[in-house]
Amino acid sequence: MFESDHSVVQRLLDSNDEFRRLYEKHSELNSRVDQANAGLLVMDDTELENIKKQKLHLRDQMYRIIHSQRSVATSTA
């Protein structure tokens, strides 16, 4: 996730509490999806779909922060 923005993501993880919170929650949900898909965590399809939707929402929020950070970096360069 966010491979092309690795340096921006790292900077945000180090300096932006909101981004860090979103990133950690996304990672937690991603782990739950992986465990469910591997059969290590039992959940019904509805719960799994809800978690996937939450992940997408978090990812969208992180992309907005990354985009705004890129915009700031571009305007100051």
mmCIF file of the N, C-alpha and C atoms, coordinates in Angstrom:
data_MODEL
# 
_entry.id   MODEL 
# 
loop_
_atom_site.group_PDB 
_atom_site.id 
_atom_site.type_symbol 
_atom_site.label_atom_id 
_atom_site.label_alt_id 
_atom_site.label_comp_id 
_atom_site.label_asym_id 
_atom_site.label_entity_id 
_atom_site.label_seq_id 
_atom_site.pdbx_PDB_ins_code 
_atom_site.Cartn_x 
_atom_site.Cartn_y 
_atom_site.Cartn_z 
_atom_site.occupancy 
_atom_site.B_iso_or_equiv 
_atom_site.pdbx_formal_charge 
_atom_site.auth_seq_id 
_atom_site.auth_comp_id 
_atom_site.auth_asym_id 
_atom_site.auth_atom_id 
_atom_site.pdbx_PDB_model_num 
ATOM 1   N N  . MET A 1 1  ? 0.836   -1.179  0.000  1.00 0.00 ? 1  MET A N  1 
ATOM 2   C CA . MET A 1 1  ? 0.000   0.000   0.000  1.00 0.00 ? 1  MET A CA 1 
ATOM 3   C C  . MET A 1 1  ? 0.885   1.248   0.000  1.00 0.00 ? 1  MET A C  1 
ATOM 4   N N  . PHE A 1 2  ? 0.574   2.183   -0.862 1.00 0.00 ? 2  PHE A N  1 
ATOM 5   C CA . PHE A 1 2  ? 1.264   3.472   -0.949 1.00 0.00 ? 2  PHE A CA 1 
ATOM 6   C C  . PHE A 1 2  ? 2.739   3.324   -1.316 1.00 0.00 ? 2  PHE A C  1 
ATOM 7   N N  . GLU A 1 3  ? 3.083   2.321   -2.105 1.00 0.00 ? 3  GLU A N  1 
ATOM 8   C CA . GLU A 1 3  ? 4.482   2.085   -2.449 1.00 0.00 ? 3  GLU A CA 1 
ATOM 9   C C  . GLU A 1 3  ? 5.127   3.281   -3.135 1.00 0.00 ? 3  GLU A C  1 
ATOM 10  N N  . SER A 1 4  ? 4.376   3.963   -3.996 1.00 0.00 ? 4  SER A N  1 
ATOM 11  C CA . SER A 1 4  ? 4.950   5.085   -4.730 1.00 0.00 ? 4  SER A CA 1 
ATOM 12  C C  . SER A 1 4  ? 5.154   6.311   -3.850 1.00 0.00 ? 4  SER A C  1 
ATOM 13  N N  . ASP A 1 5  ? 4.561   6.327   -2.674 1.00 0.00 ? 5  ASP A N  1 
ATOM 14  C CA . ASP A 1 5  ? 4.668   7.460   -1.753 1.00 0.00 ? 5  ASP A CA 1 
ATOM 15  C C  . ASP A 1 5  ? 5.359   7.073   -0.452 1.00 0.00 ? 5  ASP A C  1 
ATOM 16  N N  . HIS A 1 6  ? 6.277   6.136   -0.544 1.00 0.00 ? 6  HIS A N  1 
ATOM 17  C CA . HIS A 1 6  ? 6.901   5.592   0.661  1.00 0.00 ? 6  HIS A CA 1 
ATOM 18  C C  . HIS A 1 6  ? 7.512   6.682   1.546  1.00 0.00 ? 6  HIS A C  1 
ATOM 19  N N  . SER A 1 7  ? 8.235   7.623   0.972  1.00 0.00 ? 7  SER A N  1 
ATOM 20  C CA . SER A 1 7  ? 8.885   8.650   1.792  1.00 0.00 ? 7  SER A CA 1 
ATOM 21  C C  . SER A 1 7  ? 7.855   9.565   2.454  1.00 0.00 ? 7  SER A C  1 
ATOM 22  N N  . VAL A 1 8  ? 6.780   9.894   1.728  1.00 0.00 ? 8  VAL A N  1 
ATOM 23  C CA . VAL A 1 8  ? 5.723   10.727  2.307  1.00 0.00 ? 8  VAL A CA 1 
ATOM 24  C C  . VAL A 1 8  ? 5.031   9.976   3.436  1.00 0.00 ? 8  VAL A C  1 
ATOM 25  N N  . VAL A 1 9  ? 4.736   8.710   3.206  1.00 0.00 ? 9  VAL A N  1 
ATOM 26  C CA . VAL A 1 9  ? 4.077   7.890   4.229  1.00 0.00 ? 9  VAL A CA 1 
ATOM 27  C C  . VAL A 1 9  ? 4.950   7.809   5.476  1.00 0.00 ? 9  VAL A C  1 
ATOM 28  N N  . GLN A 1 10 ? 6.221   7.568   5.300  1.00 0.00 ? 10 GLN A N  1 
ATOM 29  C CA . GLN A 1 10 ? 7.122   7.464   6.454  1.00 0.00 ? 10 GLN A CA 1 
ATOM 30  C C  . GLN A 1 10 ? 7.170   8.776   7.224  1.00 0.00 ? 10 GLN A C  1 
ATOM 31  N N  . ARG A 1 11 ? 7.245   9.875   6.498  1.00 0.00 ? 11 ARG A N  1 
ATOM 32  C CA . ARG A 1 11 ? 7.262   11.189  7.150  1.00 0.00 ? 11 ARG A CA 1 
ATOM 33  C C  . ARG A 1 11 ? 5.963   11.419  7.937  1.00 0.00 ? 11 ARG A C  1 
ATOM 34  N N  . LEU A 1 12 ? 4.829   11.041  7.343  1.00 0.00 ? 12 LEU A N  1 
ATOM 35  C CA . LEU A 1 12 ? 3.544   11.202  8.016  1.00 0.00 ? 12 LEU A CA 1 
ATOM 36  C C  . LEU A 1 12 ? 3.428   10.286  9.231  1.00 0.00 ? 12 LEU A C  1 
ATOM 37  N N  . LEU A 1 13 ? 3.917   9.070   9.117  1.00 0.00 ? 13 LEU A N  1 
ATOM 38  C CA . LEU A 1 13 ? 3.890   8.158   10.265 1.00 0.00 ? 13 LEU A CA 1 
ATOM 39  C C  . LEU A 1 13 ? 4.704   8.714   11.429 1.00 0.00 ? 13 LEU A C  1 
ATOM 40  N N  . ASP A 1 14 ? 5.783   9.416   11.101 1.00 0.00 ? 14 ASP A N  1 
ATOM 41  C CA . ASP A 1 14 ? 6.645   9.986   12.127 1.00 0.00 ? 14 ASP A CA 1 
ATOM 42  C C  . ASP A 1 14 ? 6.083   11.269  12.737 1.00 0.00 ? 14 ASP A C  1 
ATOM 43  N N  . SER A 1 15 ? 5.262   12.001  11.965 1.00 0.00 ? 15 SER A N  1 
ATOM 44  C CA . SER A 1 15 ? 4.893   13.346  12.414 1.00 0.00 ? 15 SER A CA 1 
ATOM 45  C C  . SER A 1 15 ? 3.399   13.625  12.537 1.00 0.00 ? 15 SER A C  1 
ATOM 46  N N  . ASN A 1 16 ? 2.552   12.761  12.000 1.00 0.00 ? 16 ASN A N  1 
ATOM 47  C CA . ASN A 1 16 ? 1.120   13.062  11.958 1.00 0.00 ? 16 ASN A CA 1 
ATOM 48  C C  . ASN A 1 16 ? 0.349   11.991  12.736 1.00 0.00 ? 16 ASN A C  1 
ATOM 49  N N  . ASP A 1 17 ? -0.150  12.373  13.898 1.00 0.00 ? 17 ASP A N  1 
ATOM 50  C CA . ASP A 1 17 ? -0.852  11.415  14.760 1.00 0.00 ? 17 ASP A CA 1 
ATOM 51  C C  . ASP A 1 17 ? -2.100  10.840  14.094 1.00 0.00 ? 17 ASP A C  1 
ATOM 52  N N  . GLU A 1 18 ? -2.843  11.672  13.398 1.00 0.00 ? 18 GLU A N  1 
ATOM 53  C CA . GLU A 1 18 ? -4.069  11.206  12.732 1.00 0.00 ? 18 GLU A CA 1 
ATOM 54  C C  . GLU A 1 18 ? -3.740  10.176  11.648 1.00 0.00 ? 18 GLU A C  1 
ATOM 55  N N  . PHE A 1 19 ? -2.726  10.467  10.831 1.00 0.00 ? 19 PHE A N  1 
ATOM 56  C CA . PHE A 1 19 ? -2.323  9.525   9.789  1.00 0.00 ? 19 PHE A CA 1 
ATOM 57  C C  . PHE A 1 19 ? -1.859  8.212   10.411 1.00 0.00 ? 19 PHE A C  1 
ATOM 58  N N  . ARG A 1 20 ? -1.070  8.312   11.472 1.00 0.00 ? 20 ARG A N  1 
ATOM 59  C CA . ARG A 1 20 ? -0.573  7.105   12.142 1.00 0.00 ? 20 ARG A CA 1 
ATOM 60  C C  . ARG A 1 20 ? -1.735  6.267   12.669 1.00 0.00 ? 20 ARG A C  1 
ATOM 61  N N  . ARG A 1 21 ? -2.738  6.922   13.267 1.00 0.00 ? 21 ARG A N  1 
ATOM 62  C CA . ARG A 1 21 ? -3.906  6.208   13.782 1.00 0.00 ? 21 ARG A CA 1 
ATOM 63  C C  . ARG A 1 21 ? -4.646  5.495   12.655 1.00 0.00 ? 21 ARG A C  1 
ATOM 64  N N  . LEU A 1 22 ? -4.857  6.191   11.533 1.00 0.00 ? 22 LEU A N  1 
ATOM 65  C CA . LEU A 1 22 ? -5.536  5.592   10.385 1.00 0.00 ? 22 LEU A CA 1 
ATOM 66  C C  . LEU A 1 22 ? -4.736  4.404   9.840  1.00 0.00 ? 22 LEU A C  1 
ATOM 67  N N  . TYR A 1 23 ? -3.427  4.581   9.724  1.00 0.00 ? 23 TYR A N  1 
ATOM 68  C CA . TYR A 1 23 ? -2.554  3.537   9.191  1.00 0.00 ? 23 TYR A CA 1 
ATOM 69  C C  . TYR A 1 23 ? -2.585  2.288   10.078 1.00 0.00 ? 23 TYR A C  1 
ATOM 70  N N  . GLU A 1 24 ? -2.507  2.498   11.386 1.00 0.00 ? 24 GLU A N  1 
ATOM 71  C CA . GLU A 1 24 ? -2.513  1.366   12.313 1.00 0.00 ? 24 GLU A CA 1 
ATOM 72  C C  . GLU A 1 24 ? -3.856  0.644   12.295 1.00 0.00 ? 24 GLU A C  1 
ATOM 73  N N  . LYS A 1 25 ? -4.955  1.389   12.235 1.00 0.00 ? 25 LYS A N  1 
ATOM 74  C CA . LYS A 1 25 ? -6.285  0.770   12.166 1.00 0.00 ? 25 LYS A CA 1 
ATOM 75  C C  . LYS A 1 25 ? -6.429  -0.008  10.866 1.00 0.00 ? 25 LYS A C  1 
ATOM 76  N N  . HIS A 1 26 ? -5.957  0.565   9.757  1.00 0.00 ? 26 HIS A N  1 
ATOM 77  C CA . HIS A 1 26 ? -6.016  -0.124  8.463  1.00 0.00 ? 26 HIS A CA 1 
ATOM 78  C C  . HIS A 1 26 ? -5.211  -1.425  8.520  1.00 0.00 ? 26 HIS A C  1 
ATOM 79  N N  . SER A 1 27 ? -4.037  -1.366  9.121  1.00 0.00 ? 27 SER A N  1 
ATOM 80  C CA . SER A 1 27 ? -3.196  -2.565  9.239  1.00 0.00 ? 27 SER A CA 1 
ATOM 81  C C  . SER A 1 27 ? -3.877  -3.638  10.077 1.00 0.00 ? 27 SER A C  1 
ATOM 82  N N  . GLU A 1 28 ? -4.524  -3.205  11.160 1.00 0.00 ? 28 GLU A N  1 
ATOM 83  C CA . GLU A 1 28 ? -5.246  -4.144  12.018 1.00 0.00 ? 28 GLU A CA 1 
ATOM 84  C C  . GLU A 1 28 ? -6.385  -4.825  11.253 1.00 0.00 ? 28 GLU A C  1 
ATOM 85  N N  . LEU A 1 29 ? -7.158  -4.029  10.520 1.00 0.00 ? 29 LEU A N  1 
ATOM 86  C CA . LEU A 1 29 ? -8.268  -4.599  9.744  1.00 0.00 ? 29 LEU A CA 1 
ATOM 87  C C  . LEU A 1 29 ? -7.746  -5.501  8.632  1.00 0.00 ? 29 LEU A C  1 
ATOM 88  N N  . ASN A 1 30 ? -6.651  -5.113  8.013  1.00 0.00 ? 30 ASN A N  1 
ATOM 89  C CA . ASN A 1 30 ? -6.058  -5.930  6.958  1.00 0.00 ? 30 ASN A CA 1 
ATOM 90  C C  . ASN A 1 30 ? -5.642  -7.299  7.507  1.00 0.00 ? 30 ASN A C  1 
ATOM 91  N N  . SER A 1 31 ? -5.088  -7.293  8.698  1.00 0.00 ? 31 SER A N  1 
ATOM 92  C CA . SER A 1 31 ? -4.697  -8.545  9.340  1.00 0.00 ? 31 SER A CA 1 
ATOM 93  C C  . SER A 1 31 ? -5.914  -9.425  9.607  1.00 0.00 ? 31 SER A C  1 
ATOM 94  N N  . ARG A 1 32 ? -7.006  -8.814  10.053 1.00 0.00 ? 32 ARG A N  1 
ATOM 95  C CA . ARG A 1 32 ? -8.230  -9.583  10.311 1.00 0.00 ? 32 ARG A CA 1 
ATOM 96  C C  . ARG A 1 32 ? -8.777  -10.187 9.019  1.00 0.00 ? 32 ARG A C  1 
ATOM 97  N N  . VAL A 1 33 ? -8.737  -9.433  7.927  1.00 0.00 ? 33 VAL A N  1 
ATOM 98  C CA . VAL A 1 33 ? -9.205  -9.958  6.637  1.00 0.00 ? 33 VAL A CA 1 
ATOM 99  C C  . VAL A 1 33 ? -8.328  -11.128 6.209  1.00 0.00 ? 33 VAL A C  1 
ATOM 100 N N  . ASP A 1 34 ? -7.015  -10.970 6.340  1.00 0.00 ? 34 ASP A N  1 
ATOM 101 C CA . ASP A 1 34 ? -6.096  -12.051 5.974  1.00 0.00 ? 34 ASP A CA 1 
ATOM 102 C C  . ASP A 1 34 ? -6.351  -13.299 6.806  1.00 0.00 ? 34 ASP A C  1 
ATOM 103 N N  . GLN A 1 35 ? -6.563  -13.120 8.104  1.00 0.00 ? 35 GLN A N  1 
ATOM 104 C CA . GLN A 1 35 ? -6.840  -14.263 8.977  1.00 0.00 ? 35 GLN A CA 1 
ATOM 105 C C  . GLN A 1 35 ? -8.157  -14.935 8.609  1.00 0.00 ? 35 GLN A C  1 
ATOM 106 N N  . ALA A 1 36 ? -9.162  -14.140 8.292  1.00 0.00 ? 36 ALA A N  1 
ATOM 107 C CA . ALA A 1 36 ? -10.458 -14.705 7.899  1.00 0.00 ? 36 ALA A CA 1 
ATOM 108 C C  . ALA A 1 36 ? -10.326 -15.481 6.594  1.00 0.00 ? 36 ALA A C  1 
ATOM 109 N N  . ASN A 1 37 ? -9.598  -14.921 5.645  1.00 0.00 ? 37 ASN A N  1 
ATOM 110 C CA . ASN A 1 37 ? -9.418  -15.592 4.358  1.00 0.00 ? 37 ASN A CA 1 
ATOM 111 C C  . ASN A 1 37 ? -8.623  -16.883 4.492  1.00 0.00 ? 37 ASN A C  1 
ATOM 112 N N  . ALA A 1 38 ? -7.740  -16.939 5.485  1.00 0.00 ? 38 ALA A N  1 
ATOM 113 C CA . ALA A 1 38 ? -6.940  -18.145 5.718  1.00 0.00 ? 38 ALA A CA 1 
ATOM 114 C C  . ALA A 1 38 ? -7.669  -19.159 6.599  1.00 0.00 ? 38 ALA A C  1 
ATOM 115 N N  . GLY A 1 39 ? -8.863  -18.797 7.055  1.00 0.00 ? 39 GLY A N  1 
ATOM 116 C CA . GLY A 1 39 ? -9.626  -19.699 7.906  1.00 0.00 ? 39 GLY A CA 1 
ATOM 117 C C  . GLY A 1 39 ? -9.195  -19.691 9.357  1.00 0.00 ? 39 GLY A C  1 
ATOM 118 N N  . LEU A 1 40 ? -8.374  -18.726 9.748  1.00 0.00 ? 40 LEU A N  1 
ATOM 119 C CA . LEU A 1 40 ? -7.881  -18.647 11.119 1.00 0.00 ? 40 LEU A CA 1 
ATOM 120 C C  . LEU A 1 40 ? -8.788  -17.813 12.028 1.00 0.00 ? 40 LEU A C  1 
ATOM 121 N N  . LEU A 1 41 ? -9.679  -17.047 11.420 1.00 0.00 ? 41 LEU A N  1 
ATOM 122 C CA . LEU A 1 41 ? -10.608 -16.205 12.158 1.00 0.00 ? 41 LEU A CA 1 
ATOM 123 C C  . LEU A 1 41 ? -11.988 -16.420 11.553 1.00 0.00 ? 41 LEU A C  1 
ATOM 124 N N  . VAL A 1 42 ? -12.933 -16.783 12.390 1.00 0.00 ? 42 VAL A N  1 
ATOM 125 C CA . VAL A 1 42 ? -14.279 -17.086 11.908 1.00 0.00 ? 42 VAL A CA 1 
ATOM 126 C C  . VAL A 1 42 ? -15.112 -15.812 11.915 1.00 0.00 ? 42 VAL A C  1 
ATOM 127 N N  . MET A 1 43 ? -15.678 -15.497 10.740 1.00 0.00 ? 43 MET A N  1 
ATOM 128 C CA . MET A 1 43 ? -16.629 -14.393 10.639 1.00 0.00 ? 43 MET A CA 1 
ATOM 129 C C  . MET A 1 43 ? -17.514 -14.649 9.435  1.00 0.00 ? 43 MET A C  1 
ATOM 130 N N  . ASP A 1 44 ? -18.718 -14.121 9.503  1.00 0.00 ? 44 ASP A N  1 
ATOM 131 C CA . ASP A 1 44 ? -19.629 -14.321 8.382  1.00 0.00 ? 44 ASP A CA 1 
ATOM 132 C C  . ASP A 1 44 ? -19.301 -13.324 7.261  1.00 0.00 ? 44 ASP A C  1 
ATOM 133 N N  . ASP A 1 45 ? -19.898 -13.567 6.102  1.00 0.00 ? 45 ASP A N  1 
ATOM 134 C CA . ASP A 1 45 ? -19.610 -12.755 4.928  1.00 0.00 ? 45 ASP A CA 1 
ATOM 135 C C  . ASP A 1 45 ? -19.956 -11.285 5.127  1.00 0.00 ? 45 ASP A C  1 
ATOM 136 N N  . THR A 1 46 ? -21.028 -11.026 5.853  1.00 0.00 ? 46 THR A N  1 
ATOM 137 C CA . THR A 1 46 ? -21.433 -9.640  6.095  1.00 0.00 ? 46 THR A CA 1 
ATOM 138 C C  . THR A 1 46 ? -20.384 -8.904  6.916  1.00 0.00 ? 46 THR A C  1 
ATOM 139 N N  . GLU A 1 47 ? -19.898 -9.550  7.956  1.00 0.00 ? 47 GLU A N  1 
ATOM 140 C CA . GLU A 1 47 ? -18.866 -8.933  8.794  1.00 0.00 ? 47 GLU A CA 1 
ATOM 141 C C  . GLU A 1 47 ? -17.589 -8.695  7.990  1.00 0.00 ? 47 GLU A C  1 
ATOM 142 N N  . LEU A 1 48 ? -17.209 -9.667  7.176  1.00 0.00 ? 48 LEU A N  1 
ATOM 143 C CA . LEU A 1 48 ? -16.014 -9.531  6.348  1.00 0.00 ? 48 LEU A CA 1 
ATOM 144 C C  . LEU A 1 48 ? -16.170 -8.370  5.368  1.00 0.00 ? 48 LEU A C  1 
ATOM 145 N N  . GLU A 1 49 ? -17.318 -8.255  4.743  1.00 0.00 ? 49 GLU A N  1 
ATOM 146 C CA . GLU A 1 49 ? -17.551 -7.148  3.810  1.00 0.00 ? 49 GLU A CA 1 
ATOM 147 C C  . GLU A 1 49 ? -17.524 -5.801  4.528  1.00 0.00 ? 49 GLU A C  1 
ATOM 148 N N  . ASN A 1 50 ? -18.063 -5.734  5.735  1.00 0.00 ? 50 ASN A N  1 
ATOM 149 C CA . ASN A 1 50 ? -18.028 -4.491  6.505  1.00 0.00 ? 50 ASN A CA 1 
ATOM 150 C C  . ASN A 1 50 ? -16.598 -4.083  6.844  1.00 0.00 ? 50 ASN A C  1 
ATOM 151 N N  . ILE A 1 51 ? -15.787 -5.054  7.197  1.00 0.00 ? 51 ILE A N  1 
ATOM 152 C CA . ILE A 1 51 ? -14.378 -4.761  7.494  1.00 0.00 ? 51 ILE A CA 1 
ATOM 153 C C  . ILE A 1 51 ? -13.675 -4.256  6.234  1.00 0.00 ? 51 ILE A C  1 
ATOM 154 N N  . LYS A 1 52 ? -13.955 -4.882  5.112  1.00 0.00 ? 52 LYS A N  1 
ATOM 155 C CA . LYS A 1 52 ? -13.338 -4.436  3.863  1.00 0.00 ? 52 LYS A CA 1 
ATOM 156 C C  . LYS A 1 52 ? -13.764 -3.010  3.518  1.00 0.00 ? 52 LYS A C  1 
ATOM 157 N N  . LYS A 1 53 ? -15.015 -2.671  3.769  1.00 0.00 ? 53 LYS A N  1 
ATOM 158 C CA . LYS A 1 53 ? -15.487 -1.308  3.528  1.00 0.00 ? 53 LYS A CA 1 
ATOM 159 C C  . LYS A 1 53 ? -14.792 -0.322  4.456  1.00 0.00 ? 53 LYS A C  1 
ATOM 160 N N  . GLN A 1 54 ? -14.607 -0.713  5.715  1.00 0.00 ? 54 GLN A N  1 
ATOM 161 C CA . GLN A 1 54 ? -13.894 0.150   6.658  1.00 0.00 ? 54 GLN A CA 1 
ATOM 162 C C  . GLN A 1 54 ? -12.460 0.389   6.184  1.00 0.00 ? 54 GLN A C  1 
ATOM 163 N N  . LYS A 1 55 ? -11.819 -0.683  5.708  1.00 0.00 ? 55 LYS A N  1 
ATOM 164 C CA . LYS A 1 55 ? -10.452 -0.557  5.189  1.00 0.00 ? 55 LYS A CA 1 
ATOM 165 C C  . LYS A 1 55 ? -10.392 0.441   4.037  1.00 0.00 ? 55 LYS A C  1 
ATOM 166 N N  . LEU A 1 56 ? -11.350 0.339   3.109  1.00 0.00 ? 56 LEU A N  1 
ATOM 167 C CA . LEU A 1 56 ? -11.376 1.260   1.975  1.00 0.00 ? 56 LEU A CA 1 
ATOM 168 C C  . LEU A 1 56 ? -11.572 2.698   2.433  1.00 0.00 ? 56 LEU A C  1 
ATOM 169 N N  . HIS A 1 57 ? -12.444 2.889   3.402  1.00 0.00 ? 57 HIS A N  1 
ATOM 170 C CA . HIS A 1 57 ? -12.678 4.234   3.923  1.00 0.00 ? 57 HIS A CA 1 
ATOM 171 C C  . HIS A 1 57 ? -11.401 4.794   4.559  1.00 0.00 ? 57 HIS A C  1 
ATOM 172 N N  . LEU A 1 58 ? -10.720 3.983   5.337  1.00 0.00 ? 58 LEU A N  1 
ATOM 173 C CA . LEU A 1 58 ? -9.464  4.412   5.951  1.00 0.00 ? 58 LEU A CA 1 
ATOM 174 C C  . LEU A 1 58 ? -8.412  4.719   4.895  1.00 0.00 ? 58 LEU A C  1 
ATOM 175 N N  . ARG A 1 59 ? -8.337  3.873   3.879  1.00 0.00 ? 59 ARG A N  1 
ATOM 176 C CA . ARG A 1 59 ? -7.370  4.097   2.802  1.00 0.00 ? 59 ARG A CA 1 
ATOM 177 C C  . ARG A 1 59 ? -7.649  5.412   2.091  1.00 0.00 ? 59 ARG A C  1 
ATOM 178 N N  . ASP A 1 60 ? -8.927  5.699   1.841  1.00 0.00 ? 60 ASP A N  1 
ATOM 179 C CA . ASP A 1 60 ? -9.286  6.963   1.199  1.00 0.00 ? 60 ASP A CA 1 
ATOM 180 C C  . ASP A 1 60 ? -8.880  8.155   2.055  1.00 0.00 ? 60 ASP A C  1 
ATOM 181 N N  . GLN A 1 61 ? -9.079  8.047   3.363  1.00 0.00 ? 61 GLN A N  1 
ATOM 182 C CA . GLN A 1 61 ? -8.676  9.124   4.267  1.00 0.00 ? 61 GLN A CA 1 
ATOM 183 C C  . GLN A 1 61 ? -7.156  9.318   4.231  1.00 0.00 ? 61 GLN A C  1 
ATOM 184 N N  . MET A 1 62 ? -6.416  8.210   4.217  1.00 0.00 ? 62 MET A N  1 
ATOM 185 C CA . MET A 1 62 ? -4.952  8.307   4.165  1.00 0.00 ? 62 MET A CA 1 
ATOM 186 C C  . MET A 1 62 ? -4.497  8.906   2.844  1.00 0.00 ? 62 MET A C  1 
ATOM 187 N N  . TYR A 1 63 ? -5.138  8.521   1.725  1.00 0.00 ? 63 TYR A N  1 
ATOM 188 C CA . TYR A 1 63 ? -4.788  9.092   0.423  1.00 0.00 ? 63 TYR A CA 1 
ATOM 189 C C  . TYR A 1 63 ? -4.998  10.599  0.414  1.00 0.00 ? 63 TYR A C  1 
ATOM 190 N N  . ARG A 1 64 ? -6.088  11.069  1.042  1.00 0.00 ? 64 ARG A N  1 
ATOM 191 C CA . ARG A 1 64 ? -6.333  12.515  1.093  1.00 0.00 ? 64 ARG A CA 1 
ATOM 192 C C  . ARG A 1 64 ? -5.206  13.228  1.849  1.00 0.00 ? 64 ARG A C  1 
ATOM 193 N N  . ILE A 1 65 ? -4.770  12.642  2.943  1.00 0.00 ? 65 ILE A N  1 
ATOM 194 C CA . ILE A 1 65 ? -3.680  13.247  3.713  1.00 0.00 ? 65 ILE A CA 1 
ATOM 195 C C  . ILE A 1 65 ? -2.395  13.227  2.893  1.00 0.00 ? 65 ILE A C  1 
ATOM 196 N N  . ILE A 1 66 ? -2.105  12.117  2.238  1.00 0.00 ? 66 ILE A N  1 
ATOM 197 C CA . ILE A 1 66 ? -0.905  12.019  1.400  1.00 0.00 ? 66 ILE A CA 1 
ATOM 198 C C  . ILE A 1 66 ? -0.959  13.058  0.281  1.00 0.00 ? 66 ILE A C  1 
ATOM 199 N N  . HIS A 1 67 ? -2.109  13.159  -0.367 1.00 0.00 ? 67 HIS A N  1 
ATOM 200 C CA . HIS A 1 67 ? -2.258  14.121  -1.464 1.00 0.00 ? 67 HIS A CA 1 
ATOM 201 C C  . HIS A 1 67 ? -2.030  15.550  -0.965 1.00 0.00 ? 67 HIS A C  1 
ATOM 202 N N  . SER A 1 68 ? -2.608  15.881  0.183  1.00 0.00 ? 68 SER A N  1 
ATOM 203 C CA . SER A 1 68 ? -2.422  17.235  0.705  1.00 0.00 ? 68 SER A CA 1 
ATOM 204 C C  . SER A 1 68 ? -0.959  17.464  1.087  1.00 0.00 ? 68 SER A C  1 
ATOM 205 N N  . GLN A 1 69 ? -0.298  16.448  1.594  1.00 0.00 ? 69 GLN A N  1 
ATOM 206 C CA . GLN A 1 69 ? 1.121   16.565  1.939  1.00 0.00 ? 69 GLN A CA 1 
ATOM 207 C C  . GLN A 1 69 ? 1.967   16.770  0.684  1.00 0.00 ? 69 GLN A C  1 
ATOM 208 N N  . ARG A 1 70 ? 1.642   16.035  -0.395 1.00 0.00 ? 70 ARG A N  1 
ATOM 209 C CA . ARG A 1 70 ? 2.346   16.219  -1.661 1.00 0.00 ? 70 ARG A CA 1 
ATOM 210 C C  . ARG A 1 70 ? 2.133   17.616  -2.197 1.00 0.00 ? 70 ARG A C  1 
ATOM 211 N N  . SER A 1 71 ? 0.922   18.123  -2.083 1.00 0.00 ? 71 SER A N  1 
ATOM 212 C CA . SER A 1 71 ? 0.588   19.469  -2.569 1.00 0.00 ? 71 SER A CA 1 
ATOM 213 C C  . SER A 1 71 ? 1.401   20.520  -1.810 1.00 0.00 ? 71 SER A C  1 
ATOM 214 N N  . VAL A 1 72 ? 1.528   20.345  -0.506 1.00 0.00 ? 72 VAL A N  1 
ATOM 215 C CA . VAL A 1 72 ? 2.301   21.274  0.300  1.00 0.00 ? 72 VAL A CA 1 
ATOM 216 C C  . VAL A 1 72 ? 3.771   21.212  -0.106 1.00 0.00 ? 72 VAL A C  1 
ATOM 217 N N  . ALA A 1 73 ? 4.279   20.001  -0.269 1.00 0.00 ? 73 ALA A N  1 
ATOM 218 C CA . ALA A 1 73 ? 5.690   19.828  -0.641 1.00 0.00 ? 73 ALA A CA 1 
ATOM 219 C C  . ALA A 1 73 ? 5.967   20.433  -2.016 1.00 0.00 ? 73 ALA A C  1 
ATOM 220 N N  . THR A 1 74 ? 5.038   20.293  -2.940 1.00 0.00 ? 74 THR A N  1 
ATOM 221 C CA . THR A 1 74 ? 5.216   20.838  -4.291 1.00 0.00 ? 74 THR A CA 1 
ATOM 222 C C  . THR A 1 74 ? 5.184   22.356  -4.277 1.00 0.00 ? 74 THR A C  1 
ATOM 223 N N  . SER A 1 75 ? 4.295   22.937  -3.480 1.00 0.00 ? 75 SER A N  1 
ATOM 224 C CA . SER A 1 75 ? 4.154   24.387  -3.468 1.00 0.00 ? 75 SER A CA 1 
ATOM 225 C C  . SER A 1 75 ? 5.325   25.069  -2.755 1.00 0.00 ? 75 SER A C  1 
ATOM 226 N N  . THR A 1 76 ? 6.038   24.338  -1.886 1.00 0.00 ? 76 THR A N  1 
ATOM 227 C CA . THR A 1 76 ? 7.178   24.931  -1.185 1.00 0.00 ? 76 THR A CA 1 
ATOM 228 C C  . THR A 1 76 ? 8.495   24.639  -1.882 1.00 0.00 ? 76 THR A C  1 
ATOM 229 N N  . ALA A 1 77 ? 8.457   23.793  -2.893 1.00 0.00 ? 77 ALA A N  1 
ATOM 230 C CA . ALA A 1 77 ? 9.692   23.443  -3.612 1.00 0.00 ? 77 ALA A CA 1 
ATOM 231 C C  . ALA A 1 77 ? 10.083  24.487  -4.616 1.00 0.00 ? 77 ALA A C  1 
# 
